[in-house]
Structure formats: C-alpha cells, structure tokens
Amino acid sequence: MIKALVGLGNPGSKYKDTKHNIGFKVIDDVIYKFKLKNYVEKYMSIVFHIKDKDIYLLKPQTFMNNSGIALKQFVEKTKIEPQDILIIYDDMDLEIGSIKLKPSGGSGGHNGVESIIRELRTQAFPRLRVGVGRPASKEQVVDYVLSSFEYKDLNIIKKAIDKASDCAIRTIDEPLESVMNVCNTKIS
C-alpha cells in the first residue's frame, strides 16, 4: 500500500497556478479533503502527516528539476521504499484532463521524474500523471509548463485535480491495480 503521496511542482507564488504545479494542486486537494492544518518543513519539503493512517504528503521545495534530492532525504530518513511512494505530476503526453496511474516506468522526458529516478536509482515507484496537453512546438515547452491554464480549460482542470486527489487517496487503502481500473480515464 502507498505510504506517501508526493506532488511535484515549483515553490513560490510565481509558479502557484502553472501547469507544472499540478502535483502541488493535487496534494493541496488531498490536504483539504483530510482537513489537515499542521505541517512541518523537513526533507527539503513541506510535509503533512495523516496520523491515523500514517501517511505522508510531501511538496518538495527544491524546484522541479531537483525533486529527487528532497525525495532521497525523505526515503533515507523514513525508510519508506520507493514502490510505496506515489509521485503526482503534470504530463504533456496526456490530453488536458486525462489521468493515468502506473506502477512504474521511465521519466517520459519529465525533469522532475528524471531527478527522482537518478537520486533513488530506481524507476520502480508508482506515478499519477495529470494531463496538461502539449504546446505547438518543442521550443515552447518551458514557457508552456510555466504558464497558467487557459480560461476555457479551468473547469476541466478543476475536475481532473479532484479526481486525481480521490485516486491518490484510494491508493492508501486499495491495491494499485484496482485503483488503476477506476482512475485511468479522461475527464469530460
């Protein structure tokens, strides 16, 4: 079962509503649903703890491309295995509003996930990808992920965040395979 939910993003108000911070948004929604208030700053992260379930919620504060540094500290201190940590992040290969839960895999070109793979020396961790769509050209990728969603997409993104947080919560108590069957869908 999953023992930690980790949302990827960039710290600071400048990045708060960007596509790259969808992982933070999903964690924020889990925090809201559990009515959590207290957090600590350790493992180079903002950390919430669901005490009755002994589940950690993390928002690494190392900036996206160094997410693995924070996660390595967390793993070394808590001894939680990578396969018990769900990584939540934006994915340009999925349409806006699509959600995909997988037990493991490569980085798919995502620098935050690449950092985690490099620091933990494994690809064997589950991930929940939230689709943000893709820009017209490769040259626009950085500006695209560091920009806010268009107004027309806000409703579908809100629904996707809600569904992604529900799916993340389900991984705490249910086998990953059964959650995958329910959660790997496109929001319409």
C-alpha positions as a LaTeX table, in Angstrom:
\begin{tabular}{lrrr}
\hline
Residue & $x$ (\AA) & $y$ (\AA) & $z$ (\AA) \\
\hline
Met1 & 0.00 & 0.00 & 0.00 \\
Ile2 & 1.04 & 3.58 & $-0.55$ \\
Lys3 & 2.65 & 5.30 & 2.46 \\
Ala4 & 3.47 & 8.71 & 0.94 \\
Leu5 & 1.92 & 10.98 & $-1.66$ \\
Val6 & 4.37 & 13.37 & $-3.32$ \\
Gly7 & 3.19 & 16.20 & $-5.54$ \\
Leu8 & 5.79 & 17.76 & $-7.84$ \\
Gly9 & 5.98 & 21.48 & $-8.53$ \\
Asn10 & 7.97 & 24.66 & $-8.05$ \\
Pro11 & 7.87 & 26.66 & $-4.81$ \\
Gly12 & 6.83 & 30.30 & $-4.70$ \\
Ser13 & 3.82 & 32.38 & $-5.68$ \\
Lys14 & 5.27 & 32.99 & $-9.16$ \\
Tyr15 & 4.62 & 29.33 & $-10.06$ \\
Lys16 & 1.49 & 28.71 & $-7.96$ \\
Asp17 & $-1.03$ & 28.30 & $-10.79$ \\
Thr18 & 1.23 & 26.96 & $-13.54$ \\
Lys19 & 0.72 & 23.68 & $-15.36$ \\
His20 & 3.97 & 22.38 & $-13.85$ \\
Asn21 & 2.45 & 22.73 & $-10.36$ \\
Ile22 & $-0.48$ & 20.38 & $-10.89$ \\
Gly23 & 1.19 & 17.90 & $-8.49$ \\
Phe24 & 1.12 & 20.53 & $-5.73$ \\
Lys25 & $-2.54$ & 21.27 & $-6.57$ \\
Val26 & $-3.48$ & 17.59 & $-6.19$ \\
Ile27 & $-1.69$ & 17.40 & $-2.82$ \\
Asp28 & $-3.45$ & 20.62 & $-1.74$ \\
Asp29 & $-6.77$ & 18.97 & $-2.59$ \\
Val30 & $-5.86$ & 15.87 & $-0.51$ \\
Ile31 & $-4.92$ & 18.20 & 2.37 \\
Tyr32 & $-8.29$ & 19.94 & 2.01 \\
Lys33 & $-10.23$ & 16.65 & 1.92 \\
Phe34 & $-8.49$ & 15.41 & 5.09 \\
Lys35 & $-8.89$ & 18.86 & 6.73 \\
Leu36 & $-5.19$ & 18.93 & 7.59 \\
Lys37 & $-3.78$ & 22.13 & 9.06 \\
Asn38 & $-0.39$ & 21.39 & 10.58 \\
Tyr39 & 2.73 & 20.82 & 8.55 \\
Val40 & 6.47 & 20.80 & 9.09 \\
Glu41 & 9.29 & 21.78 & 6.80 \\
Lys42 & 11.80 & 18.95 & 6.57 \\
Tyr43 & 13.34 & 16.73 & 3.90 \\
Met44 & 13.57 & 19.96 & 1.86 \\
Ser45 & 9.77 & 19.72 & 1.62 \\
Ile46 & 6.52 & 20.88 & 3.11 \\
Val47 & 5.28 & 17.75 & 4.89 \\
Phe48 & 1.80 & 16.93 & 6.17 \\
His49 & 1.13 & 13.73 & 8.12 \\
Ile50 & $-2.20$ & 11.88 & 8.24 \\
Lys51 & $-1.59$ & 10.40 & 11.67 \\
Asp52 & $-4.43$ & 7.85 & 11.85 \\
Lys53 & $-3.29$ & 6.33 & 8.53 \\
Asp54 & 0.45 & 7.09 & 8.99 \\
Ile55 & 0.59 & 8.63 & 5.51 \\
Tyr56 & 2.91 & 11.45 & 4.49 \\
Leu57 & 2.03 & 14.17 & 1.99 \\
Leu58 & 5.02 & 16.00 & 0.50 \\
Lys59 & 5.54 & 19.07 & $-1.62$ \\
Pro60 & 9.29 & 19.21 & $-2.36$ \\
Gln61 & 10.66 & 22.75 & $-2.23$ \\
Thr62 & 13.78 & 22.09 & $-4.32$ \\
Phe63 & 12.25 & 23.24 & $-7.61$ \\
Met64 & 11.01 & 20.68 & $-10.09$ \\
Asn65 & 14.32 & 19.66 & $-11.65$ \\
Asn66 & 15.78 & 18.72 & $-8.25$ \\
Ser67 & 12.74 & 16.92 & $-6.80$ \\
Gly68 & 14.79 & 13.76 & $-6.37$ \\
Ile69 & 17.15 & 15.42 & $-3.88$ \\
Ala70 & 14.26 & 16.09 & $-1.47$ \\
Leu71 & 12.78 & 12.65 & $-2.05$ \\
Lys72 & 16.11 & 10.92 & $-1.40$ \\
Gln73 & 16.31 & 12.67 & 2.01 \\
Phe74 & 12.76 & 11.56 & 2.80 \\
Val75 & 13.44 & 7.93 & 1.81 \\
Glu76 & 16.73 & 7.80 & 3.76 \\
Lys77 & 15.15 & 9.17 & 6.95 \\
Thr78 & 11.79 & 7.35 & 6.90 \\
Lys79 & 12.96 & 4.07 & 5.30 \\
Ile80 & 9.81 & 4.09 & 3.14 \\
Glu81 & 10.52 & 2.16 & $-0.04$ \\
Pro82 & 10.13 & 3.93 & $-3.43$ \\
Gln83 & 7.44 & 1.45 & $-4.52$ \\
Asp84 & 5.33 & 2.72 & $-1.58$ \\
Ile85 & 5.53 & 6.37 & $-2.70$ \\
Leu86 & 3.08 & 7.79 & $-5.24$ \\
Ile87 & 4.55 & 10.61 & $-7.34$ \\
Ile88 & 1.97 & 13.04 & $-8.77$ \\
Tyr89 & 2.91 & 15.33 & $-11.64$ \\
Asp90 & 1.95 & 17.05 & $-14.89$ \\
Asp91 & 2.28 & 15.21 & $-18.18$ \\
Met92 & 2.33 & 16.84 & $-21.62$ \\
Asp93 & 1.78 & 13.48 & $-23.34$ \\
Leu94 & $-1.73$ & 13.30 & $-21.91$ \\
Glu95 & $-4.65$ & 15.49 & $-23.01$ \\
Ile96 & $-5.81$ & 18.16 & $-20.60$ \\
Gly97 & $-7.98$ & 16.43 & $-18.02$ \\
Ser98 & $-6.65$ & 12.91 & $-18.56$ \\
Ile99 & $-5.36$ & 10.98 & $-15.57$ \\
Lys100 & $-3.09$ & 7.94 & $-15.72$ \\
Leu101 & $-1.91$ & 5.83 & $-12.79$ \\
Lys102 & 1.02 & 3.47 & $-13.41$ \\
Pro103 & 3.05 & 1.21 & $-11.09$ \\
Ser104 & 6.43 & 2.25 & $-12.60$ \\
Gly105 & 8.11 & 3.45 & $-15.77$ \\
Gly106 & 10.58 & 5.90 & $-17.23$ \\
Ser107 & 10.62 & 9.67 & $-16.94$ \\
Gly108 & 8.89 & 10.37 & $-20.25$ \\
Gly109 & 11.16 & 13.40 & $-20.54$ \\
His110 & 9.83 & 14.94 & $-17.30$ \\
Asn111 & 12.78 & 16.54 & $-15.49$ \\
Gly112 & 11.27 & 16.16 & $-12.02$ \\
Val113 & 10.72 & 12.43 & $-12.51$ \\
Glu114 & 14.17 & 12.12 & $-14.10$ \\
Ser115 & 15.66 & 13.66 & $-10.95$ \\
Ile116 & 13.79 & 11.15 & $-8.76$ \\
Ile117 & 14.95 & 8.20 & $-10.88$ \\
Arg118 & 18.54 & 9.47 & $-10.73$ \\
Glu119 & 18.56 & 10.10 & $-6.95$ \\
Leu120 & 16.65 & 6.96 & $-5.88$ \\
Arg121 & 18.39 & 4.80 & $-8.52$ \\
Thr122 & 15.13 & 3.14 & $-9.49$ \\
Gln123 & 12.13 & 3.57 & $-11.78$ \\
Ala124 & 10.07 & 1.28 & $-9.55$ \\
Phe125 & 7.75 & 3.84 & $-7.99$ \\
Pro126 & 4.09 & 4.41 & $-8.85$ \\
Arg127 & 3.08 & 7.64 & $-10.52$ \\
Leu128 & $-0.12$ & 9.52 & $-11.10$ \\
Arg129 & 0.13 & 11.68 & $-14.22$ \\
Val130 & $-2.29$ & 14.53 & $-14.86$ \\
Gly131 & $-2.58$ & 15.64 & $-18.47$ \\
Val132 & $-1.77$ & 19.25 & $-19.29$ \\
Gly133 & $-1.62$ & 18.93 & $-23.08$ \\
Arg134 & 1.26 & 19.90 & $-25.33$ \\
Pro135 & 2.33 & 23.18 & $-26.96$ \\
Ala136 & 2.51 & 23.56 & $-30.74$ \\
Ser137 & 6.32 & 23.28 & $-30.88$ \\
Lys138 & 9.22 & 21.94 & $-28.79$ \\
Glu139 & 10.62 & 25.45 & $-28.42$ \\
Gln140 & 7.51 & 26.43 & $-26.43$ \\
Val141 & 7.72 & 23.63 & $-23.82$ \\
Val142 & 9.31 & 25.62 & $-20.98$ \\
Asp143 & 7.03 & 28.62 & $-21.41$ \\
Tyr144 & 4.04 & 26.28 & $-21.75$ \\
Val145 & 4.54 & 24.33 & $-18.49$ \\
Leu146 & 5.42 & 27.52 & $-16.62$ \\
Ser147 & 2.22 & 29.26 & $-17.75$ \\
Ser148 & $-1.28$ & 29.11 & $-16.29$ \\
Phe149 & $-4.11$ & 27.14 & $-17.85$ \\
Glu150 & $-6.30$ & 28.95 & $-20.35$ \\
Tyr151 & $-9.66$ & 30.10 & $-19.01$ \\
Lys152 & $-11.52$ & 27.58 & $-21.21$ \\
Asp153 & $-9.61$ & 24.71 & $-19.51$ \\
Leu154 & $-10.10$ & 25.75 & $-15.88$ \\
Asn155 & $-13.28$ & 23.73 & $-15.31$ \\
Ile156 & $-11.83$ & 20.50 & $-16.69$ \\
Ile157 & $-8.60$ & 21.01 & $-14.72$ \\
Lys158 & $-10.55$ & 21.55 & $-11.51$ \\
Lys159 & $-12.39$ & 18.25 & $-12.15$ \\
Ala160 & $-9.11$ & 16.49 & $-13.01$ \\
Ile161 & $-7.47$ & 17.70 & $-9.77$ \\
Asp162 & $-10.50$ & 16.50 & $-7.79$ \\
Lys163 & $-10.44$ & 13.07 & $-9.45$ \\
Ala164 & $-6.64$ & 12.78 & $-9.17$ \\
Ser165 & $-6.79$ & 13.56 & $-5.44$ \\
Asp166 & $-9.57$ & 10.97 & $-4.97$ \\
Cys167 & $-7.44$ & 8.41 & $-6.84$ \\
Ala168 & $-4.37$ & 9.28 & $-4.76$ \\
Ile169 & $-6.38$ & 8.83 & $-1.57$ \\
Arg170 & $-7.69$ & 5.45 & $-2.78$ \\
Thr171 & $-4.10$ & 4.18 & $-3.24$ \\
Ile172 & $-3.65$ & 4.49 & 0.53 \\
Asp173 & $-6.18$ & 1.72 & 1.25 \\
Glu174 & $-6.63$ & $-0.17$ & $-2.02$ \\
Pro175 & $-4.30$ & $-2.16$ & $-4.28$ \\
Leu176 & $-2.83$ & $-0.05$ & $-7.08$ \\
Glu177 & $-4.26$ & $-2.33$ & $-9.78$ \\
Ser178 & $-7.87$ & $-1.82$ & $-8.66$ \\
Val179 & $-7.39$ & 1.95 & $-8.38$ \\
Met180 & $-5.90$ & 1.97 & $-11.90$ \\
Asn181 & $-9.09$ & 0.36 & $-13.26$ \\
Val182 & $-11.20$ & 3.20 & $-11.85$ \\
Cys183 & $-8.86$ & 6.15 & $-12.32$ \\
Asn184 & $-7.29$ & 5.80 & $-15.76$ \\
Thr185 & $-9.84$ & 7.95 & $-17.54$ \\
Lys186 & $-10.30$ & 11.26 & $-19.26$ \\
Ile187 & $-12.40$ & 13.90 & $-17.54$ \\
Ser188 & $-15.04$ & 15.43 & $-19.81$ \\
\hline
\end{tabular}
